[in-house]
């Protein structure tokens, strides 16, 4: 999947250890155009939140019904400080909405 496919969920499944539904966002883009990258990331995350909050997750992936939900970003490349700052804000917003959030680099 691509960060440019903002209306597509890259991957979805059940994390058996945590017992939650996990929506994975795969970010393999470089950071040459940092501001544009952050805007695309924000747009894609907004789509993920809409997918969850609208209930579409439960109709598209029935196994998620009744489970806690986590959004996970997998970054292929190292992330700049501006992205780390952005992710701190994102984590609070997602947590306030009642969901979990994490990210991995590499």
The first five atom37 places (N, CA, C, CB, O) and aatype in JSON, in Angstrom:
{
  "aatype": [20, 20, 20, 20, 20, 20, 20, 20, 20, 20, 20, 20, 20, 20, 20, 20, 20, 20, 20, 20, 20, 20, 20, 20, 20, 20, 20, 20, 20, 20, 20, 20, 20, 20, 20, 20, 20, 20, 20, 20, 20, 20, 20, 20, 20, 20, 20, 20, 20, 20, 20, 20, 20, 20, 20, 20, 20, 20, 20, 20, 20, 20, 20, 20, 20, 20, 20, 20, 20, 20, 20, 20, 20, 20, 20, 20, 20, 20, 20, 20, 20, 20, 20, 20, 20, 20, 20, 20, 20, 20, 20, 20, 20, 20, 20, 20, 20, 20, 20, 20, 20, 20, 20, 20, 20, 20],
  "atom_mask": [
    [1, 1, 1, 1, 1],
    [1, 1, 1, 1, 1],
    [1, 1, 1, 1, 1],
    [1, 1, 1, 1, 1],
    [1, 1, 1, 1, 1],
    [1, 1, 1, 1, 1],
    [1, 1, 1, 1, 1],
    [1, 1, 1, 1, 1],
    [1, 1, 1, 1, 1],
    [1, 1, 1, 1, 1],
    [1, 1, 1, 1, 1],
    [1, 1, 1, 1, 1],
    [1, 1, 1, 1, 1],
    [1, 1, 1, 1, 1],
    [1, 1, 1, 1, 1],
    [1, 1, 1, 1, 1],
    [1, 1, 1, 1, 1],
    [1, 1, 1, 1, 1],
    [1, 1, 1, 1, 1],
    [1, 1, 1, 1, 1],
    [1, 1, 1, 1, 1],
    [1, 1, 1, 1, 1],
    [1, 1, 1, 1, 1],
    [1, 1, 1, 1, 1],
    [1, 1, 1, 1, 1],
    [1, 1, 1, 1, 1],
    [1, 1, 1, 1, 1],
    [1, 1, 1, 1, 1],
    [1, 1, 1, 1, 1],
    [1, 1, 1, 1, 1],
    [1, 1, 1, 1, 1],
    [1, 1, 1, 1, 1],
    [1, 1, 1, 1, 1],
    [1, 1, 1, 1, 1],
    [1, 1, 1, 1, 1],
    [1, 1, 1, 1, 1],
    [1, 1, 1, 1, 1],
    [1, 1, 1, 1, 1],
    [1, 1, 1, 1, 1],
    [1, 1, 1, 1, 1],
    [1, 1, 1, 1, 1],
    [1, 1, 1, 1, 1],
    [1, 1, 1, 1, 1],
    [1, 1, 1, 1, 1],
    [1, 1, 1, 1, 1],
    [1, 1, 1, 1, 1],
    [1, 1, 1, 1, 1],
    [1, 1, 1, 1, 1],
    [1, 1, 1, 1, 1],
    [1, 1, 1, 1, 1],
    [1, 1, 1, 1, 1],
    [1, 1, 1, 1, 1],
    [1, 1, 1, 1, 1],
    [1, 1, 1, 1, 1],
    [1, 1, 1, 1, 1],
    [1, 1, 1, 1, 1],
    [1, 1, 1, 1, 1],
    [1, 1, 1, 1, 1],
    [1, 1, 1, 1, 1],
    [1, 1, 1, 1, 1],
    [1, 1, 1, 1, 1],
    [1, 1, 1, 1, 1],
    [1, 1, 1, 1, 1],
    [1, 1, 1, 1, 1],
    [1, 1, 1, 1, 1],
    [1, 1, 1, 1, 1],
    [1, 1, 1, 1, 1],
    [1, 1, 1, 1, 1],
    [1, 1, 1, 1, 1],
    [1, 1, 1, 1, 1],
    [1, 1, 1, 1, 1],
    [1, 1, 1, 1, 1],
    [1, 1, 1, 1, 1],
    [1, 1, 1, 1, 1],
    [1, 1, 1, 1, 1],
    [1, 1, 1, 1, 1],
    [1, 1, 1, 1, 1],
    [1, 1, 1, 1, 1],
    [1, 1, 1, 1, 1],
    [1, 1, 1, 1, 1],
    [1, 1, 1, 1, 1],
    [1, 1, 1, 1, 1],
    [1, 1, 1, 1, 1],
    [1, 1, 1, 1, 1],
    [1, 1, 1, 1, 1],
    [1, 1, 1, 1, 1],
    [1, 1, 1, 1, 1],
    [1, 1, 1, 1, 1],
    [1, 1, 1, 1, 1],
    [1, 1, 1, 1, 1],
    [1, 1, 1, 1, 1],
    [1, 1, 1, 1, 1],
    [1, 1, 1, 1, 1],
    [1, 1, 1, 1, 1],
    [1, 1, 1, 1, 1],
    [1, 1, 1, 1, 1],
    [1, 1, 1, 1, 1],
    [1, 1, 1, 1, 1],
    [1, 1, 1, 1, 1],
    [1, 1, 1, 1, 1],
    [1, 1, 1, 1, 1],
    [1, 1, 1, 1, 1],
    [1, 1, 1, 1, 1],
    [1, 1, 1, 1, 1],
    [1, 1, 1, 1, 1],
    [1, 1, 1, 1, 1]
  ],
  "atom_positions": [
    [[0.84, -1.17, 0.0], [0.0, 0.0, 0.0], [0.89, 1.23, 0.0], [-0.96, 0.0, 1.21], [2.11, 1.16, 0.13]],
    [[0.24, 2.36, -0.14], [0.99, 3.59, -0.26], [0.39, 4.67, 0.62], [1.04, 4.05, -1.7], [-0.81, 4.69, 0.87]],
    [[1.23, 5.54, 1.07], [0.78, 6.69, 1.83], [-0.12, 7.56, 0.96], [1.98, 7.5, 2.36], [-0.98, 8.29, 1.47]],
    [[0.08, 7.49, -0.35], [-0.73, 8.28, -1.28], [-2.14, 7.72, -1.44], [-0.05, 8.35, -2.63], [-3.03, 8.43, -1.91]],
    [[-2.36, 6.47, -1.08], [-3.69, 5.87, -1.11], [-4.38, 6.18, 0.22], [-3.62, 4.32, -1.36], [-4.56, 5.3, 1.06]],
    [[-4.75, 7.43, 0.39], [-5.23, 7.88, 1.69], [-6.55, 7.26, 2.11], [-5.37, 9.36, 1.68], [-6.87, 7.25, 3.3]],
    [[-7.32, 6.74, 1.18], [-8.61, 6.15, 1.52], [-8.56, 4.63, 1.59], [-9.66, 6.57, 0.52], [-9.6, 3.97, 1.53]],
    [[-7.37, 4.08, 1.73], [-7.2, 2.63, 1.79], [-6.58, 2.23, 3.12], [-6.32, 2.13, 0.61], [-5.61, 2.83, 3.57]],
    [[-7.16, 1.21, 3.75], [-6.56, 0.63, 4.96], [-5.5, -0.35, 4.47], [-7.65, -0.09, 5.88], [-5.81, -1.28, 3.73]],
    [[-4.25, -0.15, 4.89], [-3.15, -0.97, 4.39], [-3.26, -2.42, 4.85], [-1.83, -0.39, 4.84], [-3.05, -3.34, 4.06]],
    [[-3.57, -2.62, 6.11], [-3.71, -3.98, 6.65], [-4.57, -3.93, 7.9], [-2.32, -4.61, 6.96], [-4.58, -2.95, 8.64]],
    [[-5.3, -5.02, 8.11], [-6.15, -5.13, 9.3], [-6.12, -6.58, 9.78], [-7.62, -4.66, 9.0], [-6.09, -7.51, 8.99]],
    [[-6.12, -6.73, 11.09], [-6.09, -8.08, 11.64], [-6.33, -8.03, 13.14], [-4.76, -8.77, 11.34], [-6.58, -6.97, 13.71]],
    [[-6.25, -9.18, 13.76], [-6.42, -9.3, 15.2], [-5.06, -9.58, 15.82], [-7.45, -10.41, 15.56], [-4.38, -10.54, 15.43]],
    [[-4.66, -8.77, 16.78], [-3.44, -9.0, 17.54], [-3.81, -9.96, 18.66], [-2.81, -7.65, 18.09], [-4.47, -9.57, 19.63]],
    [[-3.39, -11.2, 18.54], [-3.79, -12.22, 19.51], [-3.22, -11.97, 20.9], [-3.35, -13.59, 19.03], [-3.86, -12.3, 21.9]],
    [[-2.03, -11.38, 20.99], [-1.44, -11.09, 22.29], [-2.23, -10.02, 23.04], [0.0, -10.65, 22.14], [-2.49, -10.15, 24.23]],
    [[-2.61, -8.96, 22.32], [-3.33, -7.85, 22.94], [-4.84, -8.07, 22.92], [-2.99, -6.55, 22.25], [-5.57, -7.43, 23.68]],
    [[-5.31, -8.96, 22.05], [-6.74, -9.22, 21.92], [-7.5, -8.07, 21.29], [-7.32, -9.51, 23.27], [-8.68, -7.87, 21.55]],
    [[-6.81, -7.31, 20.44], [-7.45, -6.14, 19.82], [-7.38, -6.24, 18.3], [-6.78, -4.84, 20.29], [-6.59, -6.99, 17.73]],
    [[-8.24, -5.47, 17.67], [-8.18, -5.32, 16.21], [-7.11, -4.28, 15.91], [-9.57, -4.9, 15.6], [-7.07, -3.22, 16.54]],
    [[-6.25, -4.59, 14.96], [-5.15, -3.7, 14.61], [-5.27, -3.26, 13.17], [-3.81, -4.38, 14.85], [-5.39, -4.08, 12.26]],
    [[-5.22, -1.95, 12.98], [-5.18, -1.38, 11.64], [-3.76, -0.88, 11.43], [-6.23, -0.22, 11.46], [-3.29, 0.01, 12.15]],
    [[-3.07, -1.45, 10.46], [-1.68, -1.08, 10.2], [-1.6, -0.11, 9.04], [-0.84, -2.32, 9.92], [-2.25, -0.28, 8.01]],
    [[-0.78, 0.91, 9.23], [-0.49, 1.88, 8.19], [0.98, 1.68, 7.84], [-0.8, 3.36, 8.65], [1.85, 1.78, 8.7]],
    [[1.25, 1.41, 6.58], [2.61, 1.16, 6.12], [3.14, 2.41, 5.44], [2.66, -0.06, 5.15], [2.6, 2.86, 4.43]],
    [[4.2, 2.99, 6.0], [4.8, 4.21, 5.46], [6.21, 3.9, 4.97], [4.82, 5.35, 6.53], [7.14, 3.79, 5.77]],
    [[6.35, 3.75, 3.67], [7.66, 3.44, 3.09], [8.26, 4.63, 2.34], [7.55, 2.24, 2.14], [9.27, 4.49, 1.66]],
    [[7.64, 5.79, 2.48], [8.11, 6.99, 1.79], [9.34, 7.58, 2.48], [6.98, 8.03, 1.71], [9.53, 7.42, 3.68]],
    [[10.17, 8.27, 1.69], [11.31, 8.99, 2.29], [10.81, 10.32, 2.85], [12.46, 9.21, 1.24], [9.63, 10.66, 2.73]],
    [[11.7, 11.07, 3.45], [11.33, 12.32, 4.11], [11.92, 13.54, 3.4], [11.77, 12.3, 5.56], [12.14, 14.57, 4.03]],
    [[12.19, 13.43, 2.09], [12.76, 14.54, 1.33], [11.82, 15.74, 1.37], [13.03, 14.12, -0.12], [12.26, 16.88, 1.57]],
    [[10.53, 15.5, 1.18], [9.52, 16.55, 1.25], [8.77, 16.37, 2.57], [8.53, 16.51, 0.01], [7.65, 15.86, 2.6]],
    [[9.41, 16.79, 3.64], [8.93, 16.51, 4.99], [7.52, 17.04, 5.25], [9.89, 17.12, 5.99], [6.68, 16.31, 5.78]],
    [[7.25, 18.27, 4.88], [5.93, 18.86, 5.14], [4.83, 18.1, 4.39], [5.91, 20.35, 4.75], [3.77, 17.82, 4.94]],
    [[5.1, 17.78, 3.12], [4.13, 17.04, 2.33], [3.9, 15.65, 2.92], [4.59, 16.93, 0.86], [2.77, 15.16, 2.95]],
    [[4.96, 15.03, 3.37], [4.88, 13.7, 3.97], [3.98, 13.74, 5.2], [6.3, 13.18, 4.34], [3.11, 12.88, 5.37]],
    [[4.18, 14.72, 6.06], [3.37, 14.84, 7.27], [1.9, 15.07, 6.93], [3.88, 15.97, 8.14], [1.02, 14.53, 7.6]],
    [[1.62, 15.87, 5.91], [0.24, 16.12, 5.49], [-0.43, 14.84, 4.98], [0.19, 17.2, 4.41], [-1.58, 14.57, 5.3]],
    [[0.31, 14.07, 4.19], [-0.22, 12.79, 3.7], [-0.49, 11.83, 4.85], [0.75, 12.15, 2.69], [-1.51, 11.14, 4.88]],
    [[0.43, 11.8, 5.79], [0.28, 10.93, 6.96], [-0.94, 11.34, 7.77], [1.55, 10.99, 7.84], [-1.71, 10.49, 8.21]],
    [[-1.12, 12.63, 7.95], [-2.29, 13.13, 8.67], [-3.58, 12.76, 7.95], [-2.2, 14.65, 8.85], [-4.55, 12.35, 8.58]],
    [[-3.6, 12.92, 6.63], [-4.79, 12.59, 5.86], [-5.12, 11.1, 5.96], [-4.61, 12.99, 4.4], [-6.28, 10.72, 6.1]],
    [[-4.09, 10.27, 5.88], [-4.32, 8.83, 5.96], [-4.82, 8.45, 7.36], [-3.03, 8.04, 5.63], [-5.74, 7.63, 7.49]],
    [[-4.25, 9.03, 8.39], [-4.71, 8.76, 9.76], [-6.15, 9.21, 9.95], [-3.8, 9.45, 10.78], [-6.93, 8.55, 10.64]],
    [[-6.51, 10.34, 9.36], [-7.9, 10.8, 9.44], [-8.84, 9.79, 8.79], [-8.05, 12.18, 8.76], [-9.94, 9.56, 9.28]],
    [[-8.41, 9.19, 7.69], [-9.22, 8.16, 7.03], [-9.38, 6.93, 7.93], [-8.58, 7.75, 5.68], [-10.46, 6.35, 8.0]],
    [[-8.29, 6.55, 8.61], [-8.37, 5.42, 9.53], [-9.36, 5.71, 10.65], [-6.97, 5.1, 10.11], [-10.17, 4.85, 11.01]],
    [[-9.3, 6.92, 11.2], [-10.22, 7.29, 12.28], [-11.66, 7.28, 11.78], [-9.85, 8.67, 12.84], [-12.56, 6.82, 12.49]],
    [[-11.89, 7.78, 10.58], [-13.25, 7.77, 10.02], [-13.75, 6.34, 9.83], [-13.28, 8.52, 8.67], [-14.91, 6.05, 10.1]],
    [[-12.87, 5.46, 9.38], [-13.19, 4.06, 9.17], [-13.64, 3.42, 10.49], [-11.98, 3.3, 8.58], [-14.59, 2.62, 10.52]],
    [[-12.96, 3.77, 11.56], [-13.29, 3.21, 12.87], [-14.56, 3.86, 13.43], [-12.11, 3.42, 13.85], [-15.51, 3.17, 13.81]],
    [[-14.57, 5.18, 13.49], [-15.66, 5.9, 14.15], [-17.0, 5.77, 13.43], [-15.31, 7.35, 14.28], [-18.05, 5.87, 14.06]],
    [[-16.97, 5.55, 12.12], [-18.21, 5.38, 11.38], [-18.82, 3.99, 11.57], [-17.98, 5.64, 9.9], [-19.97, 3.75, 11.22]],
    [[-18.03, 3.08, 12.14], [-18.48, 1.7, 12.31], [-18.19, 0.83, 11.11], [-19.95, 1.69, 12.6], [-18.5, -0.37, 11.11]],
    [[-17.61, 1.42, 10.08], [-17.29, 0.65, 8.88], [-16.34, -0.51, 9.18], [-16.67, 1.56, 7.82], [-16.38, -1.54, 8.51]],
    [[-15.5, -0.34, 10.18], [-14.58, -1.42, 10.56], [-15.36, -2.69, 10.9], [-13.71, -1.0, 11.75], [-14.93, -3.79, 10.56]],
    [[-16.51, -2.55, 11.56], [-17.29, -3.72, 11.98], [-18.02, -4.38, 10.83], [-18.28, -3.32, 13.04], [-18.26, -5.58, 10.87]],
    [[-18.37, -3.62, 9.81], [-19.03, -4.23, 8.65], [-18.02, -4.79, 7.67], [-19.92, -3.21, 7.95], [-18.3, -5.77, 6.98]],
    [[-16.84, -4.17, 7.6], [-15.8, -4.63, 6.67], [-14.98, -5.78, 7.23], [-14.89, -3.48, 6.31], [-14.48, -6.63, 6.49]],
    [[-14.84, -5.81, 8.55], [-14.01, -6.82, 9.21], [-14.73, -7.24, 10.49], [-12.57, -6.27, 9.52], [-14.45, -6.73, 11.57]],
    [[-15.64, -8.18, 10.35], [-16.51, -8.59, 11.46], [-15.76, -9.05, 12.71], [-17.41, -9.7, 11.0], [-16.26, -8.94, 13.82]],
    [[-14.54, -9.58, 12.51], [-13.76, -10.06, 13.65], [-13.41, -8.92, 14.63], [-12.48, -10.73, 13.16], [-13.07, -9.18, 15.78]],
    [[-13.5, -7.67, 14.17], [-13.16, -6.52, 15.0], [-14.27, -6.13, 15.96], [-12.82, -5.34, 14.14], [-14.04, -5.42, 16.94]],
    [[-15.47, -6.61, 15.69], [-16.63, -6.21, 16.48], [-16.44, -6.56, 17.96], [-17.89, -6.86, 15.95], [-16.14, -7.7, 18.31]],
    [[-16.62, -5.55, 18.8], [-16.51, -5.74, 20.24], [-15.1, -5.73, 20.79], [-17.15, -7.01, 20.61], [-14.91, -5.9, 21.99]],
    [[-14.12, -5.55, 19.94], [-12.72, -5.55, 20.38], [-12.19, -4.12, 20.51], [-11.84, -6.37, 19.41], [-12.68, -3.2, 19.86]],
    [[-11.17, -3.97, 21.35], [-10.44, -2.71, 21.37], [-9.75, -2.55, 20.02], [-9.39, -2.67, 22.55], [-9.53, -3.54, 19.32]],
    [[-9.43, -1.32, 19.67], [-8.85, -1.06, 18.36], [-7.55, -0.29, 18.53], [-9.84, -0.27, 17.47], [-7.45, 0.65, 19.32]],
    [[-6.55, -0.7, 17.75], [-5.25, -0.04, 17.76], [-4.88, 0.32, 16.32], [-4.16, -0.96, 18.4], [-5.08, -0.45, 15.39]],
    [[-4.33, 1.52, 16.17], [-3.74, 1.94, 14.9], [-2.23, 1.87, 15.08], [-4.21, 3.39, 14.46], [-1.69, 2.41, 16.04]],
    [[-1.56, 1.19, 14.16], [-0.11, 1.03, 14.23], [0.49, 1.53, 12.92], [0.28, -0.46, 14.49], [0.05, 1.14, 11.84]],
    [[1.5, 2.39, 13.03], [2.23, 2.84, 11.85], [3.57, 2.12, 11.8], [2.42, 4.39, 11.86], [4.28, 2.05, 12.8]],
    [[3.89, 1.58, 10.64], [5.18, 0.95, 10.39], [5.95, 1.83, 9.42], [5.02, -0.51, 9.83], [5.63, 1.88, 8.23]],
    [[6.97, 2.52, 9.93], [7.8, 3.38, 9.09], [8.99, 2.57, 8.57], [8.29, 4.63, 9.88], [9.69, 1.93, 9.35]],
    [[9.21, 2.61, 7.29], [10.36, 1.93, 6.69], [11.64, 2.71, 6.97], [10.16, 1.75, 5.18], [12.69, 2.12, 7.23]],
    [[11.55, 4.03, 6.92], [12.72, 4.9, 7.06], [12.71, 5.61, 8.4], [12.77, 5.92, 5.92], [11.66, 5.79, 9.02]],
    [[13.89, 6.02, 8.84], [14.0, 6.82, 10.06], [13.11, 8.04, 9.93], [15.47, 7.23, 10.34], [12.92, 8.57, 8.83]],
    [[12.57, 8.49, 11.05], [11.65, 9.62, 11.02], [12.31, 10.86, 11.64], [10.33, 9.27, 11.76], [13.07, 10.75, 12.61]],
    [[12.01, 12.03, 11.09], [12.58, 13.26, 11.65], [11.87, 13.69, 12.94], [12.51, 14.4, 10.62], [10.81, 13.16, 13.28]],
    [[12.46, 14.63, 13.62], [11.9, 15.12, 14.88], [10.49, 15.69, 14.69], [12.81, 16.19, 15.48], [9.64, 15.55, 15.56]],
    [[10.25, 16.33, 13.54], [8.91, 16.89, 13.29], [7.86, 15.78, 13.28], [8.89, 17.66, 11.96], [6.73, 16.0, 13.71]],
    [[8.21, 14.61, 12.79], [7.29, 13.48, 12.78], [7.08, 12.96, 14.19], [7.81, 12.36, 11.86], [5.96, 12.62, 14.57]],
    [[8.15, 12.88, 14.96], [8.02, 12.42, 16.34], [7.09, 13.35, 17.11], [9.42, 12.36, 17.03], [6.22, 12.9, 17.86]],
    [[7.26, 14.65, 16.92], [6.38, 15.63, 17.58], [4.94, 15.44, 17.14], [6.85, 17.07, 17.26], [4.02, 15.49, 17.96]],
    [[4.74, 15.22, 15.85], [3.41, 14.98, 15.3], [2.79, 13.73, 15.93], [3.48, 14.83, 13.77], [1.61, 13.74, 16.3]],
    [[3.58, 12.67, 16.06], [3.07, 11.41, 16.59], [2.68, 11.51, 18.06], [4.1, 10.32, 16.41], [1.78, 10.81, 18.51]],
    [[3.36, 12.38, 18.82], [2.98, 12.61, 20.22], [1.57, 13.18, 20.27], [3.99, 13.57, 20.93], [0.75, 12.76, 21.09]],
    [[1.28, 14.14, 19.39], [-0.07, 14.72, 19.33], [-1.09, 13.7, 18.86], [-0.08, 15.94, 18.39], [-2.18, 13.6, 19.41]],
    [[-0.72, 12.93, 17.84], [-1.61, 11.9, 17.3], [-1.99, 10.9, 18.38], [-0.94, 11.18, 16.11], [-3.16, 10.53, 18.5]],
    [[-1.02, 10.47, 19.15], [-1.28, 9.47, 20.2], [-2.33, 9.99, 21.18], [0.02, 9.11, 20.95], [-3.23, 9.25, 21.57]],
    [[-2.23, 11.25, 21.57], [-3.2, 11.83, 22.51], [-4.59, 11.91, 21.89], [-2.74, 13.23, 22.95], [-5.57, 11.59, 22.55]],
    [[-4.67, 12.33, 20.65], [-5.97, 12.44, 19.97], [-6.63, 11.07, 19.84], [-5.8, 13.07, 18.57], [-7.82, 10.92, 20.11]],
    [[-5.84, 10.08, 19.44], [-6.38, 8.72, 19.26], [-6.77, 8.13, 20.62], [-5.35, 7.81, 18.55], [-7.8, 7.46, 20.74]],
    [[-5.95, 8.37, 21.63], [-6.27, 7.89, 22.98], [-7.56, 8.53, 23.49], [-5.1, 8.2, 23.95], [-8.41, 7.85, 24.07]],
    [[-7.71, 9.86, 23.27], [-8.92, 10.56, 23.71], [-10.16, 10.04, 22.99], [-8.77, 12.06, 23.46], [-11.27, 10.11, 23.53]],
    [[-9.97, 9.51, 21.77], [-11.09, 8.94, 21.02], [-11.42, 7.52, 21.49], [-10.77, 8.94, 19.52], [-12.42, 6.95, 21.07]],
    [[-10.57, 6.97, 22.37], [-10.84, 5.64, 22.93], [-10.12, 4.49, 22.24], [-12.29, 5.38, 22.88], [-10.49, 3.33, 22.4]],
    [[-9.07, 4.82, 21.48], [-8.33, 3.78, 20.76], [-6.86, 3.81, 21.16], [-8.47, 3.98, 19.23], [-6.39, 4.74, 21.82]],
    [[-6.14, 2.77, 20.76], [-4.71, 2.68, 21.06], [-3.92, 3.08, 19.82], [-4.32, 1.25, 21.53], [-4.42, 3.03, 18.69]],
    [[-2.66, 3.48, 20.06], [-1.8, 3.9, 18.96], [-0.36, 3.53, 19.27], [-1.93, 5.42, 18.7], [0.09, 3.66, 20.41]],
    [[0.35, 3.08, 18.25], [1.78, 2.84, 18.37], [2.43, 2.96, 17.01], [2.07, 1.44, 18.99], [1.75, 2.99, 15.98]],
    [[3.75, 3.02, 17.01], [4.48, 3.07, 15.74], [5.83, 2.4, 15.9], [4.66, 4.52, 15.26], [6.37, 2.29, 16.99]],
    [[6.35, 1.96, 14.77], [7.63, 1.27, 14.71], [8.45, 1.85, 13.56], [7.44, -0.26, 14.55], [7.89, 2.21, 12.52]],
    [[9.74, 1.94, 13.74], [10.63, 2.44, 12.7], [11.61, 1.33, 12.34], [11.39, 3.71, 13.17], [12.22, 0.7, 13.2]],
    [[11.74, 1.12, 11.05], [12.71, 0.15, 10.56], [12.12, -1.12, 10.06], [13.66, -0.17, 11.61], [12.85, -2.01, 9.63]]
  ]
}
